[in-house]
Amino acid sequence: MAGRNNNNNQLVVPQARQALQQMKLEAAQSLGVVIPQDGYYGNVTSRDAGSLGGYITKKLVQIAEQQLSGGVR
């Protein structure tokens, strides 16, 4: 079903949804991955999806490390 959000993951902070979506778009742009306009990711290759997930995880770890160290890069 195109456009249907079949994500069962629940966010701990629901207000973070927009920030995570923005991070996903920035990651895709950095990696040259085309994000489907209809929001359906079923046609995105496993390689591209894995690259996006890895990139986002790396950025989230960097953000957490910065917050824990009390510094800003």
N, C-alpha and C positions, 0 to 999 in steps of 0.2 A: 504494500500500500504506500504509494508515494506521498510524502509529506506527513506521514503519521509518525509521531514520536513514540517509539517502542522502548524507551529507556526506563528501566525499572529502578535505576540507582536513585537514592534519595540524598539530596544535599544536606549536609549538617547545617549549613547556613544558606537557606533558600535565596537570600538576597545576593548571593554570589553567582547566581545563574548567568546574569548579564556579563559579569567580568570574565567568567569562564568561556562564554560564547565569543567575546572579543579576543581572548587569548587564542582560541581555536582559529579564528579568522586570521590573526596575525601570524600564527604558526604556519598556516596553509600558504599565506602569501610569501613568507620567508623561504618555504620549501618548494614553492612553485606548484602546489597541489590545488587543483580547481575544486572549490566547494560548490556542490550542487545548489542551484537557485531554489529548488523546491524543498530543500532540507533533507532529502532522502539520500543516505550514504551507502545504500546497497550496491551501487555501481562504482564506488571508490575501491581501488585495488587494495588488497591486503597490505602490500608494501607501503602504499601511501598512508593508509590508516595507521599502520605501525609507526611510520615516521612521525606522523602528527602526534600520536600518543607519547612517543619517546621524547619529542621536542617539548611538549607541554609538561611532562613529568620533570624534565630537566629544569625548565623555567620555574616550576612550583618549588622544587628543591632549592634553587637559588634564592627565591623569595623567602623561604622559610629560614635558610641559613643567614640571610641578611637580617631578618627580624630577630633571630636568636642572638646574633652577635651585637645587635643594637646599632649596626652601621648601615649606611646606604652607599652603594657603589655608584 
